[in-house]
Structures are given as structure tokens and as C-alpha cells.
Amino acid sequence: MSSEGMKNDNVSTAQTNAVKNHAAEQYEAFPGIKIMYYDIHSCYDESETAELLPCSTFEIFHCREGRMEFNVLGEYCYISSGDILFIRNRRNSGKLYFPLRHYHGITICVDTDNAAECPSCFLHDITVQPDVIAKKICGESAYYIARSNKSFEHIFSELYNVPEEIRHGYCKIKILELLLFLSVFDTDKEKSEKRNVTSYQVSLAKDAAEYLMENMDEKISLEQVADKYHVSVTALKTAFKAVYGVPFYSYIKTLKIESASYMLEHTDKTVIEIANEHGYDNASKFAAAFRSIKEVSPIEYRTIHSRNKRI
């Protein structure tokens, strides 16, 4: 097989390796209100969630790790770790896109037409009304973003670490707490920083990222990619940071290490073979780069994941 064919096979394998995980767990906290735990390792959520949602749905996305892109009527916006996205009627938007091929988070779906008018009515001094909250947060807009906020973070952090035997009841309590907080949340004071990105910037950044993925065994400079797409280095840097949330070279490093991690876990290739396939000419440089991302050496990573599989 030609070197080009081998390269394409590696790329195809790397893309296939991005397992299409979706909202693996979901619980109905109240009638019309459910919570979903997302664990995604691909560019898209391949489920048909948006198409199945009622038009009256109000969604609250909390990003724990990774990055998510959403496109509402051609307007591209992004959330990263700690950010919260509120969307009304996601059926009007495109598929959710995960630029870093890595996303962990929680989504709370509220069907404002079918949820109880006041889920907390048995607590006489607490009033939370989902429909009123949805209108308050989004107003006339299709969405609203709250950047990392200590009050929100406290609520969501506890949802990620709940013992299974009490999860259903605990989710009810935390959702009521979140809705109560949102009922007094000052959207004027906490201005939504949309950070809109143009469709041209999105297209440029994604084309560049695809090119990098297809050539992971090479050392490619920012200038080379800028020349390839006939843009200035500044324009490419700006577009790339806007879409991927990290600088150009940080993205390359992370992309290579994530791909190498999969190979360490799922193939019998040696560390030096994997290093070479990702553009590292010696094992020590590869190990240093790997440790900076994964906090363990390549050999330790393989050992840990082999042990987990046996368990």
C-alpha cells in the first residue's frame, strides 16, 4: 500500500475512533422535565434529539468539559467549560457540533407546555414556573449564554457526582434549586456575551482542522496552512481560536494526543510507532507532549486502560 493510502487509512481510523456517544443517561425529574448526561467523543451528536423535541421545549446546557458550537439561523456561537446555554425551540437550529471531538455536560429539557405550572408547589415558600423562566431568560431571542458563574457552577457540580441510589430524587432537588435561582437571575446585569463567529471564519477554521487531521504524521506550520487557504496568518489565528477555543498549535497537539491515546488503548502498535504516526521523531518528545495533556506517560496510559478492560 502507498504511503498516501496508509495515511488515509490512519485518518479514516482516527475519525472512526471518535466513538459516537450520546446522552447515555437520562432521567425524568418531573412530568415534562428531564435531565440528560452527555458524554460525546465525535464532532456531532448523531441522535435525533432536536427533531423529536416539542416546539415548546426550553433547554439548559451546562458544559463541564470540551466545547460546543450551535448555529441558530446562520449565527454561530460557542460555549466552553463552565458556560451555560439556554435555547428555546432547538428545532430551528442546526445539529450541535463539538469542535474538539470531546464534550461532557448536562442538559435539562423543559417542555413548558407540559411541565407542571409550578413543580415546587408543595414547598409553599418556593415558586418556580418553567414557562415564566424561559421567557425571562431568553426574552425575544432564541437563546442566551451565561458565561461561567459561581452560583450555576455550584448547582451543576453536584449533579455530576451523585450516588446512583439517590440520583433520581437528588436531580429533582437540584433542578428545583436551579429553576429557583433562574427565577431571580438578572439577565440585564449578566449580559450575554454571544461571541458570534461569521460563517466564513467557521468554514476556514474547519477546513484547516480537517487538513491537519489528514496530515497528522507531518509537522505543519501556521504559515503553511494560511498559504494553503490564501489568507493572512492573523485571519487564520483569529478564526481558529474563535471556533476551537484554543490557539492553532495547542489544537494540533491536543488532536494528536487524543488520536494517539486511542491507538494506545485499542491497538498493539508500539509507542514509537504511534509517535511516528503523529509527527514525533522520538519517543521522549512524544512522551513529554503526551504527559502534558494526559498527565501520565504513554506506557502508563496503556497500562491503566488495559487494566480497566480486564476489570
Phi, psi and chi 1 to 4 in degrees:
 res  aa     phi    psi   chi1   chi2   chi3   chi4
   1 MET       -  140.7 -178.8 -177.8  -68.9      -
   2 SER   -68.1  158.6   69.2      -      -      -
   3 SER   -61.6  -34.1   60.8      -      -      -
   4 GLU   -67.1  -39.4 -174.4   64.2   31.0      -
   5 GLY   -65.1  -41.2      -      -      -      -
   6 MET   -62.6  -40.8  -68.4  175.6   65.3      -
   7 LYS   -61.1  -45.4  178.2 -170.5  -64.3 -176.2
   8 ASN   -64.7  -36.4  -70.9  -24.0      -      -
   9 ASP   -62.7  -41.4  -80.3   -8.9      -      -
  10 ASN   -63.6  -41.5  -71.0  -23.3      -      -
  11 VAL   -63.4  -45.9  173.1      -      -      -
  12 SER   -60.0  -41.5  177.5      -      -      -
  13 THR   -63.5  -43.5  -60.5      -      -      -
  14 ALA   -61.6  -39.3      -      -      -      -
  15 GLN   -69.5  -40.3  -70.1  170.3  -30.7      -
  16 THR   -65.7  -32.6  -58.1      -      -      -
  17 ASN   -62.6  -23.5  -69.9  -17.0      -      -
  18 ALA   -72.7   83.0      -      -      -      -
  19 VAL   -57.7  137.3 -178.3      -      -      -
  20 LYS   -84.8   79.3  -63.8  173.8 -178.4  176.0
  21 ASN   -91.3  143.1  -66.1  -25.6      -      -
  22 HIS  -122.7 -158.3  -46.5  -57.6      -      -
  23 ALA   -71.0   90.0      -      -      -      -
  24 ALA   -70.1  -27.9      -      -      -      -
  25 GLU  -126.2  136.8  -61.0  178.8   74.9      -
  26 GLN  -147.7  147.3   56.1  179.9  -73.2      -
  27 TYR  -134.7  141.8  -54.8   86.7      -      -
  28 GLU   -91.0  111.8 -175.1  174.7   56.5      -
  29 ALA   -78.5  -45.0      -      -      -      -
  30 PHE  -139.9  162.8  -58.1   95.7      -      -
  31 PRO   -55.4  124.8  -26.9   36.4      -      -
  32 GLY    84.3   -0.8      -      -      -      -
  33 ILE  -132.3  120.1  -58.5  177.6      -      -
  34 LYS  -132.4  157.9   63.6 -176.9  177.0 -179.3
  35 ILE  -119.9  136.3 -179.4  169.6      -      -
  36 MET  -125.0  137.2  -61.7 -174.6  -68.3      -
  37 TYR  -102.2  117.6  -72.4   79.8      -      -
  38 TYR   -96.1  135.9  -85.5   82.6      -      -
  39 ASP  -140.9   94.9 -179.2   11.8      -      -
  40 ILE  -119.5  134.4  -69.1  179.7      -      -
  41 HIS  -131.2   49.7  -62.8  -82.5      -      -
  42 SER  -152.3  178.0   67.2      -      -      -
  43 CYS   -76.4  -29.7  -76.4      -      -      -
  44 TYR  -126.9  150.9  -70.0   97.6      -      -
  45 ASP   -83.2  108.7  174.5   12.3      -      -
  46 GLU   -78.9   -4.7  -61.2  -64.6  -25.6      -
  47 SER   -71.3  166.2   65.3      -      -      -
  48 GLU  -100.5   32.3  -58.8  -59.6  -40.1      -
  49 THR   -53.1  -50.2  -57.2      -      -      -
  50 ALA   -59.9  -41.5      -      -      -      -
  51 GLU   -65.7  -25.7  -71.2   82.4   -8.2      -
  52 LEU   -91.7   -9.4  -61.7  174.6      -      -
  53 LEU   -76.2  138.1  -68.4  172.2      -      -
  54 PRO   -63.5  153.7  -18.0   29.9      -      -
  55 CYS   -62.7  -18.9  -65.7      -      -      -
  56 SER   -88.4   10.4   55.9      -      -      -
  57 THR   -77.8  135.2  -61.3      -      -      -
  58 PHE  -117.1  120.1  173.8   55.5      -      -
  59 GLU  -112.8  142.9  -67.5  174.9  -76.0      -
  60 ILE  -121.5  110.0  -55.4  169.6      -      -
  61 PHE  -100.2  127.4  -69.6   82.7      -      -
  62 HIS  -114.1  123.8  176.3  -96.2      -      -
  63 CYS   -93.1  118.2  174.8      -      -      -
  64 ARG   -90.0  -46.7 -173.3 -175.5 -166.1 -171.9
  65 GLU  -141.0  152.3  -64.4  176.2   14.9      -
  66 GLY    93.1 -152.4      -      -      -      -
  67 ARG  -155.9  142.4 -171.6  169.3  177.1   82.1
  68 MET  -131.2  136.9 -176.9  174.1   78.9      -
  69 GLU  -108.5  140.4  168.4 -166.7  -69.6      -
  70 PHE  -134.4  149.6   60.0  102.1      -      -
  71 ASN  -127.5  110.0  172.5    5.3      -      -
  72 VAL  -111.3  109.9 -179.8      -      -      -
  73 LEU    51.9   44.5  -58.7  176.2      -      -
  74 GLY    83.5    3.0      -      -      -      -
  75 GLU  -101.2  116.2 -174.3  174.4  -64.1      -
  76 TYR   -95.7  128.8  -68.6   86.3      -      -
  77 CYS  -137.6  162.2  -65.7      -      -      -
  78 TYR  -136.9  146.8  -61.1   83.7      -      -
  79 ILE  -126.7  147.8   60.5  169.7      -      -
  80 SER  -127.4 -172.3  -63.1      -      -      -
  81 SER   -49.7  125.0  179.3      -      -      -
  82 GLY    93.3  -16.8      -      -      -      -
  83 ASP   -79.1  155.8  -66.3  -19.8      -      -
  84 ILE  -126.7  133.6  -60.5  179.7      -      -
  85 LEU  -113.9  131.6  164.6   66.2      -      -
  86 PHE  -111.7  123.9  -56.4   87.1      -      -
  87 ILE  -127.2  135.6  -57.5 -177.7      -      -
  88 ARG  -105.9  127.3  -62.3 -176.8   70.9 -179.0
  89 ASN    55.9   71.4 -172.0   12.2      -      -
  90 ARG   -66.2  -10.3 -177.5  156.6   55.4  100.9
  91 ARG   -61.8  -17.8  -65.9  174.0   68.9  173.3
  92 ASN   -86.1   -2.3  -68.2  -29.3      -      -
  93 SER  -110.9  171.9   63.9      -      -      -
  94 GLY   -82.1 -178.1      -      -      -      -
  95 LYS   -64.1  148.0  -84.4 -168.7  173.9 -178.2
  96 LEU   -68.1  140.6  -60.9  177.3      -      -
  97 TYR  -125.3  138.9  177.5   78.6      -      -
  98 PHE  -118.6   94.5  -53.4   97.1      -      -
  99 PRO   -57.2  -33.3  -23.4   33.7      -      -
 100 LEU   -91.8    5.1  -58.9  178.8      -      -
 101 ARG    56.7   31.9  -63.0  173.1  176.7  -96.3
 102 HIS  -158.3  120.9  169.7   72.5      -      -
 103 TYR  -154.3  127.6  179.4   84.3      -      -
 104 HIS  -126.4  132.2  -65.2  -78.8      -      -
 105 GLY  -174.0 -178.9      -      -      -      -
 106 ILE  -123.8  140.3  -76.6  174.4      -      -
 107 THR  -124.8  131.5  -60.5      -      -      -
 108 ILE  -109.0  120.1  -64.0  170.0      -      -
 109 CYS  -103.4  125.2  -82.5      -      -      -
 110 VAL  -121.5  116.1 -177.9      -      -      -
 111 ASP   -87.0   98.9  179.9   -6.7      -      -
 112 THR   -65.8  -20.3   56.7      -      -      -
 113 ASP   -78.7  -29.8  -79.2   -6.3      -      -
 114 ASN  -111.4  -10.1  -67.1  -54.4      -      -
 115 ALA   -71.9  153.0      -      -      -      -
 116 ALA   -57.7  141.3      -      -      -      -
 117 GLU   -56.4  -34.6 -175.3  175.7  -17.4      -
 118 CYS  -145.6   91.1 -179.6      -      -      -
 119 PRO   -60.6  -19.4  -15.7   25.0      -      -
 120 SER  -101.3   18.0   63.0      -      -      -
 121 CYS   -61.2  -19.6   56.6      -      -      -
 122 PHE   -76.5  -11.1   61.1   92.9      -      -
 123 LEU  -103.2  102.0  -60.0  172.8      -      -
 124 HIS   -62.7  -25.6  -59.4  -61.8      -      -
 125 ASP  -100.0   12.4   56.2  -14.9      -      -
 126 ILE  -124.4  126.9  -63.9  178.1      -      -
 127 THR  -126.3  116.1  -58.6      -      -      -
 128 VAL  -129.9  124.4  -67.5      -      -      -
 129 GLN  -121.9  104.7  -63.0  173.4  -75.6      -
 130 PRO   -51.3  -44.3  -28.2   36.3      -      -
 131 ASP   -64.9  -41.7 -174.3   48.5      -      -
 132 VAL   -64.8  -40.6  173.1      -      -      -
 133 ILE   -65.6  -43.4  -68.8  170.0      -      -
 134 ALA   -58.9  -44.3      -      -      -      -
 135 LYS   -67.8  -37.2  -68.7  173.6 -177.8  175.0
 136 LYS   -65.2  -44.6  169.9 -174.4  170.2   63.6
 137 ILE   -72.7  -48.4  -62.6  -64.1      -      -
 138 CYS   -91.6  -23.7  -69.0      -      -      -
 139 GLY    58.7 -129.3      -      -      -      -
 140 GLU   -88.7   -4.4  -62.2  -59.0  -42.8      -
 141 SER   -85.4  162.4  176.9      -      -      -
 142 ALA   -81.1  -19.0      -      -      -      -
 143 TYR  -156.3  168.7   68.4   93.7      -      -
 144 TYR  -150.0  140.6  177.0   90.6      -      -
 145 ILE  -116.5  130.3  -61.6  174.1      -      -
 146 ALA  -109.1  115.3      -      -      -      -
 147 ARG   -70.9  165.5  -62.6  -59.8  172.1 -174.1
 148 SER   -39.2  125.0 -170.3      -      -      -
 149 ASN  -136.4  130.1  175.9  -66.0      -      -
 150 LYS   -61.1  -38.6  -71.3 -176.6  178.6  178.4
 151 SER   -66.3  -45.3  -63.0      -      -      -
 152 PHE   -62.9  -43.8  -74.5  135.9      -      -
 153 GLU   -60.9  -38.5 -159.8   58.4   39.6      -
 154 HIS   -61.6  -43.4  167.2   71.8      -      -
 155 ILE   -66.1  -49.2  -64.0  169.0      -      -
 156 PHE   -71.6  -34.7  -80.8   99.9      -      -
 157 SER   -58.0  -35.4   64.6      -      -      -
 158 GLU   -74.9  -22.7  -65.0  177.6  -16.8      -
 159 LEU   -73.0  -21.4  -79.9  169.3      -      -
 160 TYR   -83.0  -13.4  -70.3  103.8      -      -
 161 ASN  -131.8   62.3  -59.4  -71.5      -      -
 162 VAL  -111.2  128.0 -175.4      -      -      -
 163 PRO   -56.5  138.0  -24.2   34.0      -      -
 164 GLU   -56.9  -36.0 -172.9   61.3   37.5      -
 165 GLU   -69.5  -16.6   58.2  -90.7   25.7      -
 166 ILE  -120.0    7.9   64.1  168.0      -      -
 167 ARG   -59.5  -44.8  176.2  167.1  -76.0 -177.0
 168 HIS   -61.1  -49.2 -170.3  -95.6      -      -
 169 GLY   -67.6  -38.0      -      -      -      -
 170 TYR   -65.8  -39.2 -164.6   79.5      -      -
 171 CYS   -59.4  -39.1  -75.3      -      -      -
 172 LYS   -59.0  -46.9  -72.5 -174.7  175.8 -176.9
 173 ILE   -62.4  -45.5  -65.4  169.6      -      -
 174 LYS   -70.1  -34.6  -60.4  -52.2  -69.3 -175.7
 175 ILE   -66.4  -41.3  -72.3  172.9      -      -
 176 LEU   -61.9  -40.1  -76.1  179.5      -      -
 177 GLU   -62.7  -44.3 -177.2 -179.2   -5.8      -
 178 LEU   -62.2  -47.7  174.9   63.9      -      -
 179 LEU   -63.8  -36.6  -66.3  176.0      -      -
 180 LEU   -63.4  -43.5 -179.6   62.8      -      -
 181 PHE   -63.9  -41.2 -179.4   75.7      -      -
 182 LEU   -66.8  -28.1  -70.6  174.6      -      -
 183 SER   -65.8  -19.3   68.7      -      -      -
 184 VAL  -118.6    7.8  -63.5      -      -      -
 185 PHE   -68.4  128.5 -177.3   63.0      -      -
 186 ASP   -90.7   98.1 -171.5  -14.5      -      -
 187 THR   -71.4  -22.6   54.3      -      -      -
 188 ASP   -73.2  -39.5  -70.5  -30.7      -      -
 189 LYS   -71.5  -42.5 -176.7  178.2  178.4 -178.8
 190 GLU   -95.3   76.3  -57.5  -73.7  -19.6      -
 191 LYS   -58.6  134.2  -69.3  -66.4 -176.3 -175.9
 192 SER   -74.0  114.0  175.1      -      -      -
 193 GLU   -91.0   97.7 -174.0 -175.9  -12.0      -
 194 LYS   -72.6  -31.4  -66.6 -176.6  178.3  179.0
 195 ARG    51.6   51.2  -57.9 -179.2 -170.0  175.8
 196 ASN   -61.0  144.1  -62.4  -14.4      -      -
 197 VAL  -123.1  135.2 -177.1      -      -      -
 198 THR   -71.3  156.3   67.3      -      -      -
 199 SER   -62.6  -31.8   56.7      -      -      -
 200 TYR   -64.9  -44.7  170.9   76.1      -      -
 201 GLN   -63.2  -41.3  -71.2  177.3  -51.4      -
 202 VAL   -61.8  -46.3  171.2      -      -      -
 203 SER   -63.1  -43.5  177.4      -      -      -
 204 LEU   -62.1  -48.1  172.4   61.4      -      -
 205 ALA   -63.3  -42.1      -      -      -      -
 206 LYS   -70.4  -36.2  -70.8 -179.9 -179.4  178.2
 207 ASP   -63.5  -42.9  -75.4  -12.7      -      -
 208 ALA   -64.1  -42.3      -      -      -      -
 209 ALA   -64.2  -39.9      -      -      -      -
 210 GLU   -63.8  -39.8 -172.3   65.7   24.9      -
 211 TYR   -63.1  -41.6  176.8   70.3      -      -
 212 LEU   -64.0  -39.6  -66.1  172.7      -      -
 213 MET   -65.6  -37.3  177.1  169.9  -74.6      -
 214 GLU   -73.5  -12.1  -69.0  170.9   -6.3      -
 215 ASN  -131.5   43.8  -64.2  -83.6      -      -
 216 MET   -67.1  -18.4  -85.6 -162.8  -71.3      -
 217 ASP   -85.0    1.4   59.0  -23.0      -      -
 218 GLU  -115.0  158.3  -60.9  179.4   17.3      -
 219 LYS   -96.3  109.7  -66.6 -179.6  179.7  178.0
 220 ILE  -114.2  131.9  -61.5  173.8      -      -
 221 SER   -93.1  161.4   70.0      -      -      -
 222 LEU   -58.8  -40.1 -178.6   63.7      -      -
 223 GLU   -64.3  -39.0  -70.0   74.2   15.4      -
 224 GLN   -61.0  -44.5  -77.3  177.0  -78.1      -
 225 VAL   -69.1  -39.1 -179.4      -      -      -
 226 ALA   -61.8  -41.5      -      -      -      -
 227 ASP   -64.3  -40.1  -74.0  -15.5      -      -
 228 LYS   -61.1  -38.8  174.8  176.3  175.3   59.4
 229 TYR  -101.3   10.0  -67.4  102.6      -      -
 230 HIS    56.1   46.2  -50.5  -67.4      -      -
 231 VAL  -130.5  166.4  -62.8      -      -      -
 232 SER   -75.6  157.6   69.1      -      -      -
 233 VAL   -59.9  -40.2  166.8      -      -      -
 234 THR   -62.7  -43.3  -60.1      -      -      -
 235 ALA   -63.0  -41.4      -      -      -      -
 236 LEU   -67.2  -44.1  179.5   59.0      -      -
 237 LYS   -60.1  -43.7  -76.1  171.1   65.0  176.0
 238 THR   -64.6  -46.4  -59.2      -      -      -
 239 ALA   -64.2  -42.5      -      -      -      -
 240 PHE   -64.6  -45.4 -147.0   89.5      -      -
 241 LYS   -66.1  -36.2 -178.1   68.2 -177.7  -66.6
 242 ALA   -65.4  -39.4      -      -      -      -
 243 VAL   -84.5  -44.9  171.9      -      -      -
 244 TYR   -98.1  -10.8  -67.6   95.0      -      -
 245 GLY    75.0    1.8      -      -      -      -
 246 VAL  -137.1  156.7  -66.9      -      -      -
 247 PRO   -63.8  160.7  -21.0   33.1      -      -
 248 PHE   -50.5  -52.8 -179.8   84.3      -      -
 249 TYR   -71.9  -30.3  -71.1  110.0      -      -
 250 SER   -65.5  -38.4  -65.0      -      -      -
 251 TYR   -64.1  -45.4  175.5   81.6      -      -
 252 ILE   -57.8  -46.0  -65.9  176.8      -      -
 253 LYS   -61.9  -47.2 -178.7  177.6  177.0 -178.5
 254 THR   -64.2  -41.8  -59.3      -      -      -
 255 LEU   -58.8  -46.0  177.8   70.0      -      -
 256 LYS   -66.8  -41.2  -70.3 -177.4  176.2 -176.4
 257 ILE   -69.2  -38.5  -63.1  -52.8      -      -
 258 GLU   -63.7  -41.8  -69.7  -61.8  -26.6      -
 259 SER   -65.4  -43.2  174.1      -      -      -
 260 ALA   -64.1  -36.7      -      -      -      -
 261 SER   -58.9  -44.1  -61.6      -      -      -
 262 TYR   -62.6  -43.1 -173.3   92.2      -      -
 263 MET   -64.1  -39.1  -71.2 -171.7  179.2      -
 264 LEU   -62.2  -36.5  -73.9  165.8      -      -
 265 GLU   -81.5  -33.5 -172.5  175.4  -12.2      -
 266 HIS  -118.3    0.9  -64.2  -79.7      -      -
 267 THR  -129.1  169.2   75.1      -      -      -
 268 ASP  -101.6   11.2  -65.8  -35.8      -      -
 269 LYS   -63.6  148.2  -68.1 -177.0  178.0 -179.6
 270 THR   -73.0  163.6   66.1      -      -      -
 271 VAL   -60.7  -42.0  170.0      -      -      -
 272 ILE   -69.1  -34.5 -168.6   59.9      -      -
 273 GLU   -63.5  -43.5  -75.2  175.0  -28.9      -
 274 ILE   -66.4  -40.3  -66.6  172.4      -      -
 275 ALA   -59.0  -47.0      -      -      -      -
 276 ASN   -63.3  -37.4  -69.8  -21.9      -      -
 277 GLU   -68.7  -14.8  -73.5 -173.0   23.2      -
 278 HIS  -113.9   21.1  -68.3   85.3      -      -
 279 GLY    85.0   10.7      -      -      -      -
 280 TYR   -99.8  127.0  -68.6   91.6      -      -
 281 ASP   -89.2   -4.6   51.0   17.8      -      -
 282 ASN  -150.0  157.2   67.2   66.6      -      -
 283 ALA   -67.6  -32.3      -      -      -      -
 284 SER   -68.8  -40.8   60.5      -      -      -
 285 LYS   -65.0  -41.5  -72.5 -177.9 -179.5  177.6
 286 PHE   -63.0  -44.1  172.7   64.2      -      -
 287 ALA   -62.3  -39.9      -      -      -      -
 288 ALA   -65.6  -43.9      -      -      -      -
 289 ALA   -65.0  -41.0      -      -      -      -
 290 PHE   -63.8  -45.2 -167.2   94.4      -      -
 291 ARG   -64.2  -34.2 -174.9 -179.3  -71.7  -83.7
 292 SER   -66.0  -24.2   70.8      -      -      -
 293 ILE   -97.5  -47.0  -60.6  -68.2      -      -
 294 LYS   -97.7  -11.1  -64.7  -64.8 -175.7 -179.9
 295 GLU    68.4   10.5  -60.9 -177.0  -15.2      -
 296 VAL  -140.1  163.7  -66.9      -      -      -
 297 SER   -76.6  163.1   71.2      -      -      -
 298 PRO   -56.4  -40.9  -26.1   34.8      -      -
 299 ILE   -66.5  -42.6  -66.6  174.3      -      -
 300 GLU   -62.7  -40.7  -70.3  170.3  -34.4      -
 301 TYR   -60.8  -46.6 -176.6   89.7      -      -
 302 ARG   -62.4  -42.1  173.1  169.6  -90.2  171.0
 303 THR   -63.5  -45.2  -59.4      -      -      -
 304 ILE   -60.2  -46.4  -69.8  167.4      -      -
 305 HIS   -76.5  -27.6  -73.8  -87.1      -      -
 306 SER   -68.7  -38.7  -65.2      -      -      -
 307 ARG   -65.5  -42.1 -173.7 -172.8  -53.7  127.1
 308 ASN   -62.2  -37.5  -70.7  -17.3      -      -
 309 LYS   -65.5  -37.1  -75.4  179.8 -179.4  178.8
 310 ARG   -68.0  -35.7  -71.6 -163.3  -62.6  -88.1
 311 ILE   -68.4      -  -64.5  172.2      -      -
